[in-house]
Amino acid sequence: VIFDLPIELGLQRATGREGDEDRYEQMSHAFHERIRTGFLEIARREFSRCVLLDASKNQNEVNELF
C-alpha cells in the first residue's frame, strides 16, 4: 500500500505529530519530490502488487478506503 499525498500536506501533517524525530522533515523539497516520484513509479510498474491510495483526504476518509 502506497499512501500518496502532496509533499506540502505530508510535511504539514508530519510536523503536527508528537515526538522529536524530524530528520526527514528537515530534508529539501527536492528530496521529498524524488522520494514521491520513486514510489509513484513503483506503483506504476508494479500495479499488480501495489495499491496507490489518495492520502490527501482526512484520516477517517482514508480509513474508509480499507
N, C-alpha and C positions, 0 to 999 in steps of 0.2 A: 504494500500500500504506500503510495506516494502522496503526501499531503502538499498541495501546491497553493501558493498564495503570493501576492506581490511582495517584493522584498521589504518595502517600507512598512507594510502591515505586519509582516513577520517580525521585524525588528522592534516595532512598537509593542507588540504582544510580549516579546522576549524581555524587554526592559521593564515591563509591568509585573513580571513574575518575582516571587520571593527567592532569596538566595543571592550569593555574591559572585557566582560564576558568570563572567561576561566576556570571556576572551573572544568568542565568535561575534558577539555584538560589536566589538571594537574593530573588527576587520572592515576593509573598504567595501564600498558599494560594488565595485568591480569583482571582488572576491565572491560576494553573495550572488551576483549575476552569473558568474561561471559555475557555481555550485548548482543553482537552479536550472541553468541550461543543461548541465550534465544529467541531472535527474530527469528532466523532460525528455532528453534524448534516450535515456534508458527506457522510459515508459513507452516511447515511440517504437524503439527497436524490439522491446520485449513485451509487446502488448498482450501476449497470451499469458504472461505470468505477473504482470503489473496492473494495478488498479490506480488510476490517477483521480484523486478527489479534489474538488474545489474547497480548499480550507479557508477561503476568504469569508465564508459565512460565519455566523456566530456559533459558539460551541454546541448549542442544542441542535442547530440545523445540521452541523457536521455529524454529530452523533446519530441523527436520524438516517444518515446515508448507510449505516450498517444495519 
